[in-house]
Amino acid sequence: MESPTQFIKETTTMAVYKHLKKLILTGQFRPGEWIRERQVKELLDVSSTPVREALRMLVQEGILVSVPHRGVRLKILSKKELQDFYELRSEVEGLAARLAAARRTEAQCKKMDDLLKITEIKLNNSSDFGTDAADYNNAFHDLIAEASNNQALINSLSKMRTEVNLLRVMLWKSEKQRPITTLNQHRLIFQAIAEKDSHLARQRIREHIEDSAKLVLRVAEKALNKEN
C-alpha cells in the first residue's frame, strides 16, 4: 500500500506537470526557451523533487528536450519535421472529414453548428481569446473525428494533439488574426459535412491544414534563424 507521503508526492508531481504543460501550450514559453528547475520552484512554490519529475515527464512526452549538462528546453522542430508532421496530419484529418460527411448524424451536425456559433460569439466579445480559442478549435476537430465513426482514426488524431497544440500556439502568437481565419475555414468545412459532400469536406480540411502549415513553417524559420 502507498504511504501518505508517497501519495502527496505523486499528486504534487502531477499538479506541477499539468500546470507546466498548460503554461507551455498557452505560449508562456518560446520554442527553444530553457526551463530552469529553480524558476519553476519559485513560480509554483514547490520543492525540487516534483519539479524534476514533472520535467522528466514532459521530456518523455516529447514537449521538452533534455540537453546533457545544460538542462531542459522547449522543443524546436526542424523544417523537415514540420513538413513531415503536416503531411501526415493533412491525410489523417482529410480522411476524418471525408468519413464524417458520409456518416455524420443530424445530432452531430447540430453540435458542430452550435460550437461554431459559440466560437464566433466568444471571438467577437473577448479581447484575449487565446487559450479558449485553442480549446474551441480542438473541440471542432474532435467532433469531426467523432462523426467519422472510426475509433482507430480518433485514436490517431488524439495522439497528434500535443504537437498540434504546440504548433498552434506558435502560430497564433505571431498571427493575431489567425483565430478569425480558422473560424471562417471551419465554417466551410462544416458546410461540406452538413451537405454530405465527402470530396469537398476532405478538400476543404486539407486546404485548412496546408494553410496552417505554410504559416507555421514561416514562423518556425524565423525562430530557427534567431537561434542560429
Buried (B, 14 or more C-beta within 10 A) or exposed (E): EEEEEEEEBEEBBBBBBEBBBEBBBBBEBBBBEEBBBEEBBEBBEBEEEBBBBBBBBBBEEEBBBEEEEEBBBBBBBEEEEBBEBBEBBBEBBBBBBBBBBBBBEEEBBEBBBEBBEEBBEBBEEEEEBBBBBBEBBBBBBBBBBBBBBBEEBBEBBEEBEBBBBBBBBBBBBBBEEBBBBBBEBBBBBBBBBBEBBBEBBBBBBBBBBEBBBEBBBEBBEEBBEEEE
